[in-house]
Amino acid sequence: MTAPNFVRRWRTRLSDAQANRLRVQLAAANDRNSALEQRLADLQAANEGAYRQLREHTGGPQFASDQPFGSTPAASDVASAGA
């Protein structure tokens, strides 16, 4: 037994409406995604620029030979940092 014509037409219209809603949601999600990707790229560029400026100013990260990795800071360094 097949569905009457009007039922098939309504099913098609409902399916088309649902497909259109999903297309709109997908377009909105794609727009939001591209905006977030652009924002991420801008923030990454700003972060790299700030790091580059700081490195030029301070000479970049350096290994402290008097302070091995994993040990606590020397007492004189702690006292001077608190002052």
A tleap script that builds the chain and sets N, CA, C and O, in Angstrom:
source leaprc.protein.ff14SB
mol = sequence {
  NMET THR ALA PRO ASN PHE VAL ARG ARG TRP
  ARG THR ARG LEU SER ASP ALA GLN ALA ASN
  ARG LEU ARG VAL GLN LEU ALA ALA ALA ASN
  ASP ARG ASN SER ALA LEU GLU GLN ARG LEU
  ALA ASP LEU GLN ALA ALA ASN GLU GLY ALA
  TYR ARG GLN LEU ARG GLU HIE THR GLY GLY
  PRO GLN PHE ALA SER ASP GLN PRO PHE GLY
  SER THR PRO ALA ALA SER ASP VAL ALA SER
  ALA GLY CALA
}
set mol.1.N position { 0.847 -1.177 0.000 }
set mol.1.CA position { 0.000 0.000 0.000 }
set mol.1.C position { 0.894 1.242 0.000 }
set mol.1.O position { 1.792 1.367 0.832 }
set mol.2.N position { 0.649 2.131 -0.911 }
set mol.2.CA position { 1.433 3.353 -1.004 }
set mol.2.C position { 0.658 4.504 -0.390 }
set mol.2.O position { -0.567 4.466 -0.266 }
set mol.3.N position { 1.405 5.521 -0.012 }
set mol.3.CA position { 0.785 6.704 0.577 }
set mol.3.C position { 0.094 7.512 -0.522 }
set mol.3.O position { 0.535 7.517 -1.671 }
set mol.4.N position { -0.979 8.184 -0.161 }
set mol.4.CA position { -1.653 9.035 -1.148 }
set mol.4.C position { -0.736 10.165 -1.610 }
set mol.4.O position { 0.257 10.481 -0.955 }
set mol.5.N position { -1.080 10.763 -2.739 }
set mol.5.CA position { -0.262 11.825 -3.333 }
set mol.5.C position { -0.055 13.007 -2.393 }
set mol.5.O position { 1.061 13.512 -2.271 }
set mol.6.N position { -1.121 13.453 -1.727 }
set mol.6.CA position { -0.961 14.627 -0.861 }
set mol.6.C position { -0.008 14.344 0.299 }
set mol.6.O position { 0.711 15.243 0.735 }
set mol.7.N position { 0.010 13.111 0.803 }
set mol.7.CA position { 0.934 12.753 1.887 }
set mol.7.C position { 2.364 12.775 1.366 }
set mol.7.O position { 3.265 13.271 2.042 }
set mol.8.N position { 2.577 12.242 0.175 }
set mol.8.CA position { 3.928 12.267 -0.409 }
set mol.8.C position { 4.395 13.695 -0.658 }
set mol.8.O position { 5.561 14.019 -0.432 }
set mol.9.N position { 3.482 14.551 -1.125 }
set mol.9.CA position { 3.847 15.962 -1.359 }
set mol.9.C position { 4.244 16.641 -0.059 }
set mol.9.O position { 5.237 17.368 -0.022 }
set mol.10.N position { 3.477 16.415 1.019 }
set mol.10.CA position { 3.799 17.034 2.300 }
set mol.10.C position { 5.114 16.512 2.857 }
set mol.10.O position { 5.894 17.266 3.438 }
set mol.11.N position { 5.356 15.221 2.677 }
set mol.11.CA position { 6.639 14.668 3.126 }
set mol.11.C position { 7.792 15.318 2.375 }
set mol.11.O position { 8.820 15.635 2.973 }
set mol.12.N position { 7.631 15.517 1.082 }
set mol.12.CA position { 8.675 16.160 0.277 }
set mol.12.C position { 8.884 17.595 0.731 }
set mol.12.O position { 10.020 18.051 0.866 }
set mol.13.N position { 7.780 18.310 0.967 }
set mol.13.CA position { 7.905 19.707 1.423 }
set mol.13.C position { 8.582 19.785 2.788 }
set mol.13.O position { 9.416 20.660 3.024 }
set mol.14.N position { 8.223 18.875 3.682 }
set mol.14.CA position { 8.852 18.865 5.003 }
set mol.14.C position { 10.340 18.528 4.892 }
set mol.14.O position { 11.169 19.121 5.582 }
set mol.15.N position { 10.670 17.583 4.028 }
set mol.15.CA position { 12.080 17.233 3.832 }
set mol.15.C position { 12.851 18.396 3.234 }
set mol.15.O position { 13.983 18.663 3.638 }
set mol.16.N position { 12.248 19.093 2.273 }
set mol.16.CA position { 12.898 20.252 1.665 }
set mol.16.C position { 13.091 21.374 2.687 }
set mol.16.O position { 14.131 22.031 2.703 }
set mol.17.N position { 12.093 21.588 3.531 }
set mol.17.CA position { 12.203 22.630 4.555 }
set mol.17.C position { 13.313 22.280 5.543 }
set mol.17.O position { 14.087 23.146 5.948 }
set mol.18.N position { 13.386 21.017 5.923 }
set mol.18.CA position { 14.439 20.594 6.847 }
set mol.18.C position { 15.812 20.743 6.195 }
set mol.18.O position { 16.761 21.177 6.848 }
set mol.19.N position { 15.928 20.391 4.928 }
set mol.19.CA position { 17.203 20.538 4.219 }
set mol.19.C position { 17.599 22.000 4.129 }
set mol.19.O position { 18.775 22.333 4.275 }
set mol.20.N position { 16.630 22.881 3.889 }
set mol.20.CA position { 16.933 24.315 3.827 }
set mol.20.C position { 17.394 24.845 5.176 }
set mol.20.O position { 18.330 25.642 5.245 }
set mol.21.N position { 16.736 24.401 6.262 }
set mol.21.CA position { 17.164 24.826 7.603 }
set mol.21.C position { 18.589 24.356 7.883 }
set mol.21.O position { 19.392 25.101 8.445 }
set mol.22.N position { 18.896 23.140 7.500 }
set mol.22.CA position { 20.239 22.616 7.720 }
set mol.22.C position { 21.269 23.365 6.884 }
set mol.22.O position { 22.386 23.597 7.346 }
set mol.23.N position { 20.909 23.748 5.657 }
set mol.23.CA position { 21.822 24.549 4.834 }
set mol.23.C position { 22.125 25.892 5.488 }
set mol.23.O position { 23.266 26.353 5.486 }
set mol.24.N position { 21.084 26.516 6.050 }
set mol.24.CA position { 21.268 27.804 6.731 }
set mol.24.C position { 22.163 27.629 7.963 }
set mol.24.O position { 23.050 28.447 8.204 }
set mol.25.N position { 21.935 26.573 8.737 }
set mol.25.CA position { 22.765 26.317 9.912 }
set mol.25.C position { 24.209 26.042 9.523 }
set mol.25.O position { 25.138 26.495 10.193 }
set mol.26.N position { 24.396 25.293 8.430 }
set mol.26.CA position { 25.748 25.002 7.966 }
set mol.26.C position { 26.451 26.267 7.501 }
set mol.26.O position { 27.630 26.465 7.795 }
set mol.27.N position { 25.747 27.118 6.787 }
set mol.27.CA position { 26.350 28.378 6.333 }
set mol.27.C position { 26.736 29.249 7.528 }
set mol.27.O position { 27.804 29.861 7.530 }
set mol.28.N position { 25.878 29.307 8.539 }
set mol.28.CA position { 26.191 30.092 9.735 }
set mol.28.C position { 27.400 29.517 10.459 }
set mol.28.O position { 28.262 30.263 10.923 }
set mol.29.N position { 27.463 28.202 10.556 }
set mol.29.CA position { 28.606 27.560 11.224 }
set mol.29.C position { 29.893 27.802 10.441 }
set mol.29.O position { 30.944 28.029 11.040 }
set mol.30.N position { 29.825 27.756 9.124 }
set mol.30.CA position { 31.017 28.031 8.306 }
set mol.30.C position { 31.476 29.473 8.458 }
set mol.30.O position { 32.677 29.737 8.529 }
set mol.31.N position { 30.523 30.417 8.509 }
set mol.31.CA position { 30.888 31.824 8.720 }
set mol.31.C position { 31.546 32.022 10.076 }
set mol.31.O position { 32.559 32.712 10.192 }
set mol.32.N position { 30.954 31.402 11.111 }
set mol.32.CA position { 31.521 31.513 12.460 }
set mol.32.C position { 32.912 30.889 12.513 }
set mol.32.O position { 33.812 31.425 13.161 }
set mol.33.N position { 33.087 29.773 11.841 }
set mol.33.CA position { 34.371 29.095 11.813 }
set mol.33.C position { 35.433 29.953 11.131 }
set mol.33.O position { 36.556 30.059 11.623 }
set mol.34.N position { 35.085 30.559 10.009 }
set mol.34.CA position { 36.078 31.388 9.313 }
set mol.34.C position { 36.420 32.630 10.127 }
set mol.34.O position { 37.567 33.076 10.120 }
set mol.35.N position { 35.435 33.196 10.832 }
set mol.35.CA position { 35.719 34.358 11.683 }
set mol.35.C position { 36.649 33.964 12.833 }
set mol.35.O position { 37.567 34.710 13.173 }
set mol.36.N position { 36.414 32.800 13.429 }
set mol.36.CA position { 37.279 32.343 14.518 }
set mol.36.C position { 38.675 31.998 14.024 }
set mol.36.O position { 39.657 32.239 14.726 }
set mol.37.N position { 38.772 31.437 12.829 }
set mol.37.CA position { 40.096 31.155 12.260 }
set mol.37.C position { 40.869 32.442 12.018 }
set mol.37.O position { 42.073 32.499 12.265 }
set mol.38.N position { 40.182 33.480 11.535 }
set mol.38.CA position { 40.836 34.764 11.305 }
set mol.38.C position { 41.280 35.382 12.627 }
set mol.38.O position { 42.380 35.925 12.729 }
set mol.39.N position { 40.414 35.296 13.641 }
set mol.39.CA position { 40.774 35.837 14.961 }
set mol.39.C position { 41.976 35.097 15.535 }
set mol.39.O position { 42.876 35.714 16.105 }
set mol.40.N position { 41.989 33.766 15.381 }
set mol.40.CA position { 43.127 32.980 15.859 }
set mol.40.C position { 44.408 33.380 15.144 }
set mol.40.O position { 45.459 33.509 15.772 }
set mol.41.N position { 44.325 33.578 13.829 }
set mol.41.CA position { 45.508 33.986 13.076 }
set mol.41.C position { 46.001 35.355 13.537 }
set mol.41.O position { 47.206 35.570 13.666 }
set mol.42.N position { 45.077 36.279 13.784 }
set mol.42.CA position { 45.464 37.616 14.265 }
set mol.42.C position { 46.113 37.535 15.643 }
set mol.42.O position { 47.134 38.177 15.888 }
set mol.43.N position { 45.526 36.754 16.537 }
set mol.43.CA position { 46.098 36.623 17.880 }
set mol.43.C position { 47.453 35.922 17.843 }
set mol.43.O position { 48.354 36.275 18.604 }
set mol.44.N position { 47.601 34.944 16.977 }
set mol.44.CA position { 48.883 34.258 16.845 }
set mol.44.C position { 49.948 35.221 16.335 }
set mol.44.O position { 51.077 35.222 16.827 }
set mol.45.N position { 49.589 36.041 15.350 }
set mol.45.CA position { 50.542 37.020 14.824 }
set mol.45.C position { 50.923 38.035 15.903 }
set mol.45.O position { 52.090 38.411 16.015 }
set mol.46.N position { 49.945 38.480 16.697 }
set mol.46.CA position { 50.243 39.420 17.779 }
set mol.46.C position { 51.138 38.774 18.825 }
set mol.46.O position { 52.060 39.414 19.331 }
set mol.47.N position { 50.880 37.523 19.153 }
set mol.47.CA position { 51.692 36.810 20.141 }
set mol.47.C position { 53.126 36.655 19.637 }
set mol.47.O position { 54.079 36.884 20.382 }
set mol.48.N position { 53.274 36.268 18.380 }
set mol.48.CA position { 54.621 36.109 17.832 }
set mol.48.C position { 55.346 37.449 17.762 }
set mol.48.O position { 56.553 37.514 17.997 }
set mol.49.N position { 54.620 38.518 17.440 }
set mol.49.CA position { 55.228 39.852 17.412 }
set mol.49.C position { 55.691 40.298 18.782 }
set mol.49.O position { 56.778 40.857 18.930 }
set mol.50.N position { 54.851 40.044 19.801 }
set mol.50.CA position { 55.230 40.415 21.163 }
set mol.50.C position { 56.438 39.605 21.621 }
set mol.50.O position { 57.338 40.141 22.267 }
set mol.51.N position { 56.460 38.324 21.292 }
set mol.51.CA position { 57.601 37.489 21.655 }
set mol.51.C position { 58.861 37.981 20.954 }
set mol.51.O position { 59.934 38.023 21.556 }
set mol.52.N position { 58.734 38.348 19.693 }
set mol.52.CA position { 59.885 38.840 18.932 }
set mol.52.C position { 60.432 40.137 19.550 }
set mol.52.O position { 61.645 40.300 19.682 }
set mol.53.N position { 59.530 41.057 19.930 }
set mol.53.CA position { 59.965 42.303 20.566 }
set mol.53.C position { 60.626 42.031 21.910 }
set mol.53.O position { 61.657 42.624 22.227 }
set mol.54.N position { 60.043 41.145 22.694 }
set mol.54.CA position { 60.623 40.815 23.998 }
set mol.54.C position { 61.981 40.159 23.829 }
set mol.54.O position { 62.899 40.423 24.605 }
set mol.55.N position { 62.115 39.322 22.840 }
set mol.55.CA position { 63.397 38.662 22.598 }
set mol.55.C position { 64.454 39.679 22.180 }
set mol.55.O position { 65.604 39.597 22.610 }
set mol.56.N position { 64.063 40.638 21.340 }
set mol.56.CA position { 65.009 41.684 20.943 }
set mol.56.C position { 65.439 42.511 22.147 }
set mol.56.O position { 66.598 42.916 22.246 }
set mol.57.N position { 64.509 42.762 23.057 }
set mol.57.CA position { 64.805 43.589 24.227 }
set mol.57.C position { 65.640 42.844 25.264 }
set mol.57.O position { 66.575 43.413 25.827 }
set mol.58.N position { 65.315 41.582 25.522 }
set mol.58.CA position { 65.987 40.849 26.599 }
set mol.58.C position { 67.055 39.891 26.106 }
set mol.58.O position { 67.841 39.387 26.908 }
set mol.59.N position { 67.104 39.627 24.812 }
set mol.59.CA position { 68.069 38.669 24.297 }
set mol.59.C position { 67.531 37.247 24.280 }
set mol.59.O position { 68.271 36.316 23.962 }
set mol.60.N position { 66.262 37.059 24.613 }
set mol.60.CA position { 65.648 35.743 24.542 }
set mol.60.C position { 65.934 34.896 25.760 }
set mol.60.O position { 66.703 35.293 26.634 }
set mol.61.N position { 65.321 33.734 25.821 }
set mol.61.CA position { 65.530 32.845 26.961 }
set mol.61.C position { 66.961 32.326 26.980 }
set mol.61.O position { 67.550 32.038 25.938 }
set mol.62.N position { 67.503 32.214 28.181 }
set mol.62.CA position { 68.877 31.746 28.331 }
set mol.62.C position { 68.929 30.721 29.456 }
set mol.62.O position { 68.112 30.743 30.376 }
set mol.63.N position { 69.885 29.843 29.366 }
set mol.63.CA position { 70.095 28.851 30.406 }
set mol.63.C position { 70.972 29.448 31.490 }
set mol.63.O position { 72.051 29.969 31.211 }
set mol.64.N position { 70.505 29.370 32.727 }
set mol.64.CA position { 71.283 29.861 33.857 }
set mol.64.C position { 72.161 28.724 34.363 }
set mol.64.O position { 71.669 27.773 34.971 }
set mol.65.N position { 73.450 28.826 34.113 }
set mol.65.CA position { 74.352 27.739 34.497 }
set mol.65.C position { 74.451 27.593 36.013 }
set mol.65.O position { 74.750 26.505 36.504 }
set mol.66.N position { 74.205 28.669 36.765 }
set mol.66.CA position { 74.261 28.578 38.221 }
set mol.66.C position { 72.952 28.061 38.816 }
set mol.66.O position { 72.871 27.853 40.027 }
set mol.67.N position { 71.934 27.850 37.996 }
set mol.67.CA position { 70.640 27.375 38.475 }
set mol.67.C position { 70.198 26.183 37.626 }
set mol.67.O position { 69.495 26.364 36.632 }
set mol.68.N position { 70.600 24.970 38.002 }
set mol.68.CA position { 70.225 23.788 37.226 }
set mol.68.C position { 68.708 23.591 37.201 }
set mol.68.O position { 68.002 23.962 38.138 }
set mol.69.N position { 68.238 23.013 36.133 }
set mol.69.CA position { 66.807 22.776 35.968 }
set mol.69.C position { 66.297 21.843 37.057 }
set mol.69.O position { 66.917 20.822 37.353 }
set mol.70.N position { 65.166 22.201 37.648 }
set mol.70.CA position { 64.540 21.352 38.645 }
set mol.70.C position { 64.944 21.647 40.070 }
set mol.70.O position { 64.389 21.051 40.992 }
set mol.71.N position { 65.890 22.544 40.287 }
set mol.71.CA position { 66.275 22.860 41.660 }
set mol.71.C position { 65.582 24.142 42.096 }
set mol.71.O position { 65.099 24.911 41.265 }
set mol.72.N position { 65.537 24.364 43.390 }
set mol.72.CA position { 64.901 25.570 43.901 }
set mol.72.C position { 65.852 26.748 43.742 }
set mol.72.O position { 67.068 26.561 43.739 }
set mol.73.N position { 65.317 27.956 43.609 }
set mol.73.CA position { 66.180 29.137 43.437 }
set mol.73.C position { 67.085 29.351 44.644 }
set mol.73.O position { 66.749 28.981 45.770 }
set mol.74.N position { 68.211 29.942 44.389 }
set mol.74.CA position { 69.159 30.248 45.479 }
set mol.74.C position { 68.520 31.265 46.409 }
set mol.74.O position { 67.676 32.056 45.987 }
set mol.75.N position { 68.926 31.247 47.689 }
set mol.75.CA position { 68.336 32.136 48.692 }
set mol.75.C position { 68.540 33.604 48.326 }
set mol.75.O position { 67.650 34.418 48.572 }
set mol.76.N position { 69.682 33.966 47.748 }
set mol.76.CA position { 69.933 35.365 47.409 }
set mol.76.C position { 69.001 35.827 46.289 }
set mol.76.O position { 68.581 36.984 46.270 }
set mol.77.N position { 68.667 34.905 45.330 }
set mol.77.CA position { 67.749 35.269 44.256 }
set mol.77.C position { 66.340 35.473 44.779 }
set mol.77.O position { 65.633 36.373 44.325 }
set mol.78.N position { 65.919 34.637 45.740 }
set mol.78.CA position { 64.575 34.753 46.300 }
set mol.78.C position { 64.435 36.052 47.076 }
set mol.78.O position { 63.410 36.728 46.986 }
set mol.79.N position { 65.471 36.402 47.843 }
set mol.79.CA position { 65.411 37.626 48.646 }
set mol.79.C position { 65.375 38.848 47.737 }
set mol.79.O position { 64.630 39.788 48.012 }
set mol.80.N position { 66.155 38.860 46.669 }
set mol.80.CA position { 66.179 40.032 45.794 }
set mol.80.C position { 64.896 40.127 44.973 }
set mol.80.O position { 64.485 41.234 44.627 }
set mol.81.N position { 64.254 39.014 44.651 }
set mol.81.CA position { 63.018 39.048 43.877 }
set mol.81.C position { 61.871 39.596 44.721 }
set mol.81.O position { 60.965 40.236 44.187 }
set mol.82.N position { 61.900 39.356 46.021 }
set mol.82.CA position { 60.844 39.843 46.900 }
set mol.82.C position { 60.981 41.308 47.228 }
set mol.82.O position { 60.015 41.931 47.668 }
set mol.83.N position { 62.140 41.871 47.028 }
set mol.83.CA position { 62.359 43.274 47.413 }
set mol.83.C position { 61.870 44.235 46.382 }
set mol.83.O position { 61.985 45.447 46.563 }
savepdb mol mol.pdb
quit
